[in-house]
Amino acid sequence: MMIMKRSVFKYWSGIVSLFFLFGFMGCSDEPDEMNYYTFKGQMMSDYLLQTKQFSDFATLVNRAGMMDMLSSYGSYTCFAPTNAALQDYIKGKGLKSIDELTDADCDTIVRTHLVENMYSTSEMNDGVLPTTNMNRRYLEIGHGNDENGNAVVMVNKTAHVIFELQDDSVENGIMQPVTEVLENSNRMLPKVLEQNEKISTFYAALKATGLLDSLNMYRDDSWNPDLYERYYYTSHINQETATVPDEKRYGFTLFIVPDSILSRKYGIVPGDIKGLYNKACEIYDAVYPEDKNAEYHSFEQLEHRKNPLNRFMAYHILDRDVKGWNYLTPLNDIGIETTLMNPEDWYETMLPRTMMKVEKLTVWKYTNMSGDQRLEIYLNRRYDDNYSIHGSMVSRTIEPEYEQEGLNGRYFYVNDIVAFSTDTRDIVHNCRIRMDFSTIFPELMTNDIRQNGDPAYNDPPFDETAKYGRNYYFPNGYLKNVNNVGYFIYRRPHLGFYCYEGDEMNLFGDYDFTFKIPPVPFEGDWQIRLGFTCEPTRGIGQIYFDDVPQGIPLDMTKSLSDPTILGTAFRSDYTTAMSSSEKLEERKALKNKGYYRGAAGGYHLLGDRHDIFANCADTYRIVLCTVHINPDKDHFLRIRNVSDNGSTEFMLDYLELVPKSVYGVTDEGEQEDDL
């Protein structure tokens, strides 16, 4: 009965969402209370052609052949530069007038200022705009004040939305006029790094270690999406379609300590890579003592991947393009009770077999105690009742005179070095490591797949328009360290779906799916758990660890209320009414059978309220295996379809890697938390 209720809710929430959207986009004389703008009965083309101070931009739109598009219905945001802004841009290029721009120049400029989605200034949060511009590049968003002291939205650091003209709505979008012409770099990341004289030490170290050369990968031109057809599938009552990605791009994200911080904290003067090498030895000789006497452990062997400085620099690099500061952790904190649990993600670094913890501080208790800044993002932080490791804070932006983004990635300033030190290994990462499945595969972030679309809206049955976002599937060979038969699908976020961080991944067809598990920080016994939601239409899969079968097949049709699991009546008031002793007794019973309730820090929307995972019998975690893991080797999970009921869907929501120091504790006062 509970499952049917949720299904009905999913269906009707989609209908309500569609009704709301179509009502919002219709012609209306009433202002939207959230966004403070009114419809004026004109198209975006009319606005540009009829408003004198945008006549130059209108000329460029005409030359780019895009005026007809802006004359038709759609959903656009236009960051239109004023005539004065365009004249300044022309002068800066050494031209006399806009007539000297080529048609290709006009096309690039116009597409840079157009976004195929509607955004009011109230929806523009620090980081990057969730939708790319029509050049498929992201616009950086910040906040500041104009010359009159008005609070304004900053775009690409130095331009700002004109306060008096902001949020001016037309029939097919929103006008957000800006004070400067917006540009995106067309250079690869190494060239972007080279121009910033404030990071000379890190740049010199990247060059000396040879890691700079590895940051030039951009796109696999052999990838051809036209070879693959659209895939139609049904997940419970949701009828959806998925396509392969448009491109196969490679990307990188760097966390860089500016020269000023290295000098102030460590006495390393700008350009002094020998000083940085000495610091690297101090950190990594303790982590890898077996390498201290090796030939490559010297200042003359910096390009060796096991050299201390090489390791030091590699740990500051992710092999994925994280599109903006606001994408470092779950976008908009979807599905996370931020008063109870800090949103966090884990990413592999370019130091082999290591990960980095990325955490946004939202819980008041330990933020106030530590003095760290709430709502900021930190790397490798652990601050609780037992430990006080502050980690490194990630700056939201950098100086306006420098570019931060290249064609194949970007970099962020951090206020301290980031290292896989003994404290990181033994304390910060000695915890329950929870990873949304979409973060395991770097390609999903680099190719703008993860958390795409608008989670507030469901799609019409078998939608092909991607109006609210896209679902994707990945042919074998697209994702590294994956071998797949069948369909491996990314389902975009929905506020009403029972998914951690709003999205999920699923296997369909007669699947046989193998992937490399993320690295663990140290050797020992580890539990590997899967978080998922059961459905009566899902199937059964056999789990293997390093090709060894693990227990009986996992039946995804069974909820925790099944008599073979809990054995007693399921209580849906776990977080609200169950006493500590009742919780402890139930947790012991579930743990003995290899089950855990869903995370008490996770939720989905049920109407206007948060439906906590821990209160739902359908949303839980299961132990896939308990195994001894050697961190110096790659390890693989395999999931093979063994369903005989015609339903083959297998859901992969989030993965947990749990050391024995967490799962093995039996003392009643030291139990693993519910979050």
C-alpha positions in Angstrom: 0.0 0.0 0.0 2.8 2.4 0.8 4.4 1.8 -2.5 1.1 2.5 -4.4 0.7 5.8 -2.5 4.2 6.9 -3.5 3.5 6.0 -7.1 0.3 8.0 -7.1 2.2 10.9 -5.6 4.9 10.7 -8.3 2.2 10.7 -11.0 0.2 13.6 -9.6 3.2 15.6 -8.7 4.2 15.5 -12.3 0.8 16.7 -13.4 0.8 19.5 -10.9 4.3 20.5 -11.9 3.3 20.6 -15.5 0.2 22.7 -14.8 2.3 25.1 -12.7 4.9 25.5 -15.4 2.5 26.1 -18.2 0.6 28.6 -16.1 3.9 30.4 -15.3 4.9 30.6 -18.9 1.5 31.9 -20.2 0.7 35.6 -20.8 -0.2 37.2 -17.5 -0.4 40.7 -16.2 0.2 39.5 -12.6 3.7 39.6 -11.1 5.3 36.5 -9.8 5.8 37.0 -6.1 9.1 35.2 -6.2 10.8 37.1 -9.0 9.4 40.7 -9.1 8.9 41.1 -12.8 6.0 41.5 -15.1 5.1 40.4 -18.6 4.9 43.3 -21.1 3.5 41.4 -24.1 6.7 41.5 -26.2 9.2 39.0 -27.4 12.9 39.1 -26.6 13.5 40.2 -30.2 11.1 43.1 -29.7 12.9 44.2 -26.5 16.3 44.3 -28.3 15.0 46.1 -31.4 12.9 48.6 -29.5 15.3 49.5 -26.6 17.8 52.0 -27.9 20.7 51.1 -25.6 20.8 47.5 -26.9 20.7 48.4 -30.6 24.3 47.3 -31.1 23.6 43.9 -29.6 20.5 43.6 -31.7 22.7 44.2 -34.8 25.0 41.3 -33.7 21.9 39.1 -33.1 20.8 39.8 -36.6 24.2 39.1 -38.1 24.3 35.8 -36.2 21.0 34.8 -37.7 19.3 34.4 -34.3 16.7 37.1 -34.3 14.0 34.7 -35.6 14.8 32.3 -32.7 14.3 35.2 -30.2 11.0 36.1 -32.0 9.5 32.7 -31.2 8.3 31.1 -28.0 10.9 29.5 -25.8 12.5 30.0 -22.4 15.7 32.1 -22.5 17.7 34.4 -20.3 19.5 37.1 -22.2 22.5 38.9 -20.6 22.3 41.7 -23.1 25.4 44.1 -23.1 24.6 47.7 -23.5 25.9 49.8 -26.4 28.5 51.3 -24.1 29.7 47.8 -23.1 30.0 46.7 -26.7 32.0 49.9 -27.6 34.4 49.2 -24.7 34.8 45.7 -25.9 35.4 46.8 -29.5 38.1 49.3 -28.4 39.7 46.6 -26.3 40.0 44.4 -29.4 41.7 47.3 -31.3 38.7 47.7 -33.7 36.9 50.8 -34.7 33.3 49.6 -34.8 31.2 46.4 -34.5 31.1 46.3 -38.3 34.7 45.0 -38.2 33.5 41.9 -36.3 33.2 38.8 -38.4 29.9 36.8 -38.6 31.7 34.1 -36.5 32.6 36.7 -33.9 28.9 37.9 -33.8 27.7 34.3 -33.4 30.2 33.6 -30.5 29.3 36.9 -28.7 25.5 36.4 -29.0 25.6 32.7 -27.9 27.8 33.6 -24.9 25.0 36.0 -23.7 22.1 33.6 -24.2 21.0 30.8 -21.9 18.2 28.3 -22.8 16.5 28.6 -19.5 14.8 31.3 -17.4 16.7 32.7 -14.4 15.7 35.6 -12.2 18.4 37.2 -10.1 16.9 35.6 -7.0 17.7 32.2 -8.6 21.4 33.0 -9.3 23.5 31.6 -6.6 27.2 31.9 -6.1 29.1 29.5 -8.3 27.9 29.0 -11.9 24.5 29.2 -13.5 23.1 25.6 -13.7 22.5 25.9 -17.4 25.3 26.6 -19.9 25.1 29.4 -22.3 24.5 28.6 -26.0 28.3 28.1 -26.5 28.0 25.3 -23.9 30.1 27.2 -21.4 29.1 28.1 -17.9 28.7 31.7 -16.6 30.2 32.4 -13.2 27.8 34.0 -10.7 28.7 36.1 -7.7 27.2 39.0 -5.7 28.4 42.5 -5.1 27.4 46.1 -5.2 27.2 48.6 -8.0 28.4 52.2 -8.0 25.2 53.3 -6.3 25.5 50.7 -3.5 22.8 48.4 -4.9 23.2 44.7 -4.4 23.7 43.2 -7.8 24.5 39.9 -9.4 28.1 39.7 -10.7 28.6 37.7 -13.9 32.1 36.4 -14.9 33.6 38.4 -12.0 33.6 41.9 -13.4 30.3 42.4 -15.2 27.1 42.9 -13.3 23.4 42.8 -14.0 22.1 46.4 -14.2 20.0 46.9 -11.1 17.4 49.1 -12.7 16.9 46.7 -15.6 17.2 43.3 -13.9 14.5 40.7 -14.1 12.6 42.4 -17.0 10.4 39.7 -18.4 9.3 39.2 -22.0 7.0 36.5 -23.4 9.9 34.0 -24.1 12.3 34.7 -21.3 14.0 37.2 -19.0 16.2 40.1 -19.8 19.2 40.5 -17.5 21.2 43.4 -19.1 24.9 43.6 -18.1 27.6 46.2 -17.9 30.3 44.4 -19.9 30.6 42.0 -22.8 30.9 38.4 -21.4 33.7 36.2 -22.5 34.8 32.6 -21.9 38.3 31.5 -22.3 39.2 29.4 -25.4 42.4 28.2 -23.9 43.3 24.9 -22.3 43.7 24.8 -18.6 47.6 25.0 -18.6 47.5 28.3 -20.4 44.9 29.7 -18.0 47.1 28.7 -15.1 50.2 30.3 -16.7 48.6 33.7 -16.8 48.1 34.0 -13.1 51.3 35.4 -11.4 49.8 34.9 -8.0 50.1 31.1 -8.2 53.7 30.9 -9.5 54.9 28.3 -7.1 52.1 25.8 -7.9 52.5 26.5 -11.6 56.2 25.9 -11.5 55.7 22.7 -9.5 53.1 21.4 -12.0 55.5 22.1 -14.8 58.5 20.5 -13.0 56.6 17.3 -12.2 55.3 16.9 -15.7 51.7 17.0 -14.4 51.0 20.2 -16.4 51.4 18.2 -19.6 48.7 15.8 -18.5 46.1 18.7 -18.3 45.7 19.1 -22.0 43.2 16.4 -22.8 40.0 17.8 -24.0 37.8 15.7 -26.2 37.6 12.2 -27.8 36.8 13.1 -31.4 36.1 9.5 -32.2 32.9 9.5 -30.1 29.9 9.5 -32.4 26.5 9.7 -30.6 24.7 9.1 -33.9 25.6 5.5 -33.7 23.2 4.9 -30.8 19.4 5.1 -30.6 17.2 6.5 -27.9 16.4 4.0 -25.2 12.8 3.7 -23.9 12.2 2.2 -20.5 9.8 2.1 -17.6 10.9 2.4 -14.0 7.8 1.4 -11.9 5.2 3.8 -13.3 7.7 6.3 -14.8 7.9 6.1 -18.5 11.2 7.6 -19.6 13.8 7.8 -22.4 17.5 8.0 -22.3 20.1 9.0 -24.9 23.9 8.6 -25.0 26.0 11.8 -24.2 26.5 14.3 -27.0 30.3 14.3 -26.4 33.1 12.5 -24.6 35.1 15.3 -23.0 37.9 15.1 -20.5 38.4 17.6 -17.7 40.3 18.6 -14.6 39.8 20.5 -11.4 42.7 21.9 -9.4 42.9 23.2 -5.9 45.7 25.7 -5.7 47.3 27.4 -2.8 48.3 31.0 -3.8 51.9 32.2 -3.3 50.8 34.5 -0.5 49.5 31.7 1.6 52.5 29.4 1.0 54.7 32.3 2.0 52.8 33.3 5.1 52.1 29.8 6.5 55.2 27.8 5.3 57.8 30.4 4.5 57.9 29.2 0.8 58.7 32.2 -1.3 57.1 32.6 -4.8 58.6 30.1 -7.3 60.5 28.1 -4.6 59.6 24.6 -5.6 62.5 23.2 -3.6 60.8 24.6 -0.5 57.5 22.9 -1.7 59.4 19.7 -2.3 60.7 19.7 1.2 57.2 20.2 2.5 56.0 17.3 0.3 58.7 15.1 1.8 57.6 16.0 5.3 54.1 14.8 4.5 54.5 11.8 2.2 57.6 10.2 3.7 55.3 9.4 6.7 52.6 8.0 4.4 54.9 6.0 2.1 58.0 5.2 4.3 59.0 2.4 1.9 59.9 5.0 -0.8 62.2 7.1 1.3 65.4 5.4 0.0 64.2 4.9 -3.5 66.1 6.4 -6.4 63.1 8.5 -7.5 63.0 10.1 -4.0 65.1 13.1 -5.0 64.7 16.6 -6.3 66.2 15.5 -9.6 63.4 12.9 -10.2 60.3 15.1 -9.8 58.5 13.6 -12.8 58.4 10.1 -11.3 54.9 9.5 -10.1 56.1 8.3 -6.7 58.3 11.3 -6.1 57.0 13.2 -3.0 56.4 16.5 -4.9 54.7 14.6 -7.7 52.4 13.0 -5.2 51.8 16.3 -3.4 50.8 18.0 -6.6 48.7 15.1 -8.0 46.6 15.1 -4.8 45.5 18.7 -5.6 44.0 17.5 -9.0 40.7 15.9 -9.8 40.3 14.2 -13.2 36.9 15.7 -13.7 35.7 19.2 -14.5 33.6 20.4 -11.6 31.7 23.2 -13.3 31.7 25.7 -10.4 32.0 26.2 -6.7 28.4 25.3 -6.2 28.8 22.0 -7.9 31.5 20.7 -5.5 28.8 19.4 -3.3 25.2 18.3 -4.1 23.6 21.1 -6.1 21.1 23.1 -4.0 21.5 20.5 -1.2 18.8 18.3 -2.8 17.6 15.5 -0.6 19.9 16.3 2.4 18.7 17.4 5.8 21.2 20.2 6.1 20.4 20.9 9.8 21.5 17.4 10.6 24.1 16.6 8.1 26.6 18.6 6.1 26.3 17.9 2.3 29.4 16.1 1.2 30.9 14.2 -1.8 34.0 12.2 -2.3 36.2 12.3 -5.4 39.2 10.4 -6.6 42.3 12.5 -7.1 45.2 12.1 -9.6 47.3 10.7 -6.8 46.6 7.0 -7.5 44.2 5.2 -5.2 43.3 8.3 -3.1 40.2 10.3 -2.5 39.3 13.7 -1.3 36.4 14.6 1.0 34.5 17.7 0.0 32.1 19.2 2.5 29.7 22.2 2.8 29.2 23.4 6.3 25.5 23.7 7.1 25.2 22.2 10.6 25.4 24.9 13.2 26.9 22.9 16.1 30.4 22.1 14.9 30.6 25.2 12.7 30.1 27.5 15.7 32.5 25.5 17.9 35.3 25.4 15.3 35.2 29.0 14.0 35.0 27.7 10.4 32.7 29.6 8.1 29.2 28.2 7.7 27.9 27.6 4.2 31.5 27.5 2.9 33.1 24.4 1.4 36.1 22.6 3.0 38.4 19.8 1.8 39.3 16.9 4.1 37.7 18.4 7.2 36.7 16.5 10.3 35.5 18.5 13.3 33.4 16.7 15.9 33.4 15.7 19.5 36.6 13.7 19.0 38.7 15.5 16.4 39.5 19.0 15.2 40.9 18.9 11.7 39.8 22.0 9.9 40.9 21.1 6.4 41.2 23.6 3.6 38.5 26.1 2.6 37.7 26.6 -1.1 37.4 30.2 -2.3 34.2 30.9 -4.3 36.2 32.9 -6.9 39.5 34.4 -7.7 40.8 37.9 -8.6 38.8 39.5 -11.5 41.9 40.1 -13.6 42.5 36.4 -14.0 40.6 33.6 -15.8 39.6 30.7 -13.7 38.1 28.4 -16.4 39.6 26.9 -19.4 38.1 24.7 -22.2 38.9 21.6 -20.2 38.6 22.6 -16.6 39.1 25.1 -13.9 40.9 25.8 -10.6 40.0 27.1 -7.2 42.0 28.8 -4.5 42.3 27.0 -1.2 43.5 28.6 2.1 45.9 25.7 2.9 47.6 22.8 1.2 45.5 19.7 0.6 47.3 16.4 1.4 46.8 12.7 1.8 48.6 12.9 5.1 48.6 10.4 7.9 45.9 12.5 9.6 43.8 12.5 6.4 44.3 8.7 6.0 43.8 7.6 9.6 41.3 10.2 10.9 39.5 12.2 8.3 38.9 9.2 6.0 38.5 6.7 8.8 34.7 7.0 8.6 31.7 5.8 6.7 32.4 7.0 3.1 29.1 7.6 1.3 29.2 8.3 -2.4 26.3 9.1 -4.7 26.8 6.7 -7.6 27.0 9.6 -10.1 30.2 10.8 -8.4 32.0 7.5 -8.9 32.4 8.1 -12.7 34.2 11.4 -13.6 32.7 11.5 -17.1 29.2 12.4 -15.6 30.5 15.7 -14.2 32.8 16.6 -17.0 30.1 16.1 -19.6 27.4 18.1 -17.8 25.3 15.0 -17.0 25.3 14.9 -13.3 22.4 16.9 -11.7 21.3 18.3 -15.0 17.8 19.7 -15.5 15.2 21.1 -13.2 14.3 18.7 -10.3 11.0 20.4 -9.6 9.4 19.0 -12.8 8.5 15.5 -14.0 8.5 14.6 -17.6 5.6 13.6 -19.9 5.5 9.9 -20.7 8.4 8.9 -22.9 9.5 12.5 -23.3 11.9 13.2 -26.1 12.1 17.0 -25.7 14.4 17.1 -22.6 12.5 20.2 -21.6 13.2 19.7 -17.9 16.5 17.7 -18.2 17.9 14.5 -19.8 18.4 10.9 -18.8 21.5 9.3 -20.2 22.8 5.8 -20.9 26.5 4.8 -21.3 27.5 2.2 -23.9 30.3 0.0 -22.9 33.6 1.8 -23.3 32.3 5.3 -22.5 33.1 5.1 -18.8 36.6 4.2 -17.7 37.0 1.2 -15.4 33.5 -0.1 -16.4 32.6 -3.2 -18.3 28.9 -3.4 -19.1 26.4 -5.5 -20.9 22.9 -4.1 -20.9 21.8 -0.5 -20.2 23.5 1.6 -17.5 21.3 4.7 -17.1 21.6 8.0 -15.2 18.2 9.3 -14.2 18.3 13.1 -13.6 17.2 14.6 -10.3 13.6 14.8 -9.2 12.5 16.3 -5.9 9.8 13.6 -5.5 12.0 10.6 -6.2 13.3 8.4 -3.4 17.0 9.2 -4.2 20.0 10.5 -2.3 20.9 13.8 -3.9 17.8 13.5 -6.1 19.3 11.4 -8.8 19.9 7.7 -9.3 21.6 5.2 -11.6 19.9 2.0 -12.9 20.7 -1.2 -14.8 18.2 -2.5 -17.4 18.1 -5.4 -19.7 20.0 -8.6 -19.3 22.8 -6.7 -17.5 26.2 -7.8 -16.4 27.9 -4.7 -14.9 31.4 -4.5 -13.5 33.0 -1.3 -12.1 36.1 -0.4 -10.1 35.1 0.6 -6.6 36.6 3.8 -5.2 39.8 3.4 -3.3 39.8 3.0 0.5 42.4 4.9 2.6 44.0 1.9 4.4 44.1 -1.8 4.5 41.6 -3.8 6.5 38.1 -5.2 6.6 35.5 -3.1 5.0 31.8 -3.3 4.5 30.5 -2.3 1.1 26.9 -1.2 1.3 24.3 -0.2 -1.3 21.6 2.4 -0.7 18.5 2.0 -2.9 14.7 2.0 -3.0 12.8 -1.2 -3.5 10.0 -1.4 -6.1 7.7 -4.3 -7.0 8.8 -3.9 -10.6 12.5 -4.2 -9.9 14.5 -7.4 -10.3 17.2 -9.5 -8.7 21.0 -9.3 -9.1 23.9 -11.4 -8.0 26.8 -9.5 -6.4 30.5 -10.4 -6.9 33.6 -8.8 -5.3 36.7 -9.4 -7.4 34.7 -12.1 -9.3 33.8 -14.0 -6.1 30.1 -14.4 -5.5 28.9 -12.6 -2.3 25.9 -14.2 -0.6 22.5 -14.8 -2.1 21.2 -12.6 -4.9 19.8 -9.2 -3.9 16.0 -9.0 -4.4 15.0 -5.4 -5.1 11.3 -6.0 -4.7 11.5 -6.6 -0.9 11.1 -3.7 1.6 12.3 -3.7 5.2 8.7 -4.6 6.3 9.1 -8.0 4.6 8.8 -10.7 7.3 12.0 -12.3 6.1 14.0 -9.1 7.0 12.7 -7.3 10.0 10.4 -10.0 11.3 8.3 -7.4 13.2 5.9 -4.7 12.2 7.8 -1.9 10.5 7.5 1.5 12.3 7.5 4.6 10.2 8.1 6.9 13.2 11.8 6.0 13.6 13.1 9.6 13.7 10.1 11.1 15.6 8.9 8.7 18.2 11.1 5.6 18.7 13.2 5.7 21.9 16.9 5.3 21.9 16.6 1.8 23.4 14.0 0.8 20.7 16.3 2.1 18.0 19.3 0.3 19.3 17.4 -3.0 19.6 16.1 -2.7 16.0 19.5 -1.6 14.6 21.1 -4.7 16.2 18.5 -7.0 14.6 18.9 -5.4 11.2 22.7 -5.3 11.4 22.8 -9.0 12.2 21.0 -9.7 8.9 23.1 -7.2 6.9 20.5 -4.3 6.7 20.4 -0.7 7.8 17.5 1.7 7.5 18.0 4.5 5.0 19.9 7.5 6.0 18.2 9.7 8.6 19.9 12.7 6.9 18.3 11.9 3.5 14.8 12.7 2.3 12.6 13.2 -0.6 9.7 15.6 -1.0 6.2 14.2 -0.2 3.9 17.1 -0.8 5.2 20.0 1.2 7.1 17.9 3.8 10.4 16.0 3.9 9.9 12.3 4.0 13.0 11.0 5.8 14.6 7.9 4.3 15.0 6.2 7.7 11.2 6.3 8.2 10.4 4.5 5.0 10.5 0.7 4.6 11.3 1.0 0.9 14.4 3.1 1.3 17.3 1.3 3.0 20.8 0.1 2.8 22.1 -3.5 2.4 25.5 -4.9 3.0 26.7 -6.2 -0.3 29.8 -7.8 1.2 32.3 -7.6 4.0 35.8 -8.1 2.6 39.4 -7.5 3.3 40.7 -4.7 1.0 44.3 -4.0 0.0 44.4 -0.2 -0.9 47.4 -0.8 -3.2 45.3 -2.8 -5.6 42.2 -2.1 -7.7 39.0 -3.9 -6.7 35.9 -4.5 -8.6 32.2 -5.0 -8.0 30.1 -7.0 -10.4 26.3 -7.1 -10.6 24.7 -9.7 -12.8 21.0 -10.1 -13.7 19.5 -13.3 -12.3 15.8 -12.2 -12.4 13.3 -14.7 -13.6 10.2 -12.6 -13.2 10.6 -10.5 -16.3 11.7 -7.4 -14.4 15.4 -6.7 -14.6 15.8 -3.1 -13.2 18.5 -2.8 -10.6 18.9 0.5 -8.8 22.2 2.0 -7.8 21.6 5.1 -5.6 24.6 5.5 -3.3 27.5 3.4 -2.2 29.0 3.2 1.3 32.5 2.0 2.1 32.6 1.4 5.8 35.7 0.5 7.8 35.6 -2.0 10.7 36.4 0.8 13.1 32.8 2.0 12.3 30.7 -1.1 11.5 32.5 -3.3 14.0 31.8 -1.3 17.2 29.5 -3.1 19.5 29.6 -0.9 22.6 26.1 0.6 23.0 27.4 4.1 23.6 29.5 4.1 20.4 27.1 2.9 17.7 27.3 4.2 14.2 25.1 7.2 13.8 21.8 7.1 11.8 22.7 9.9 9.4 
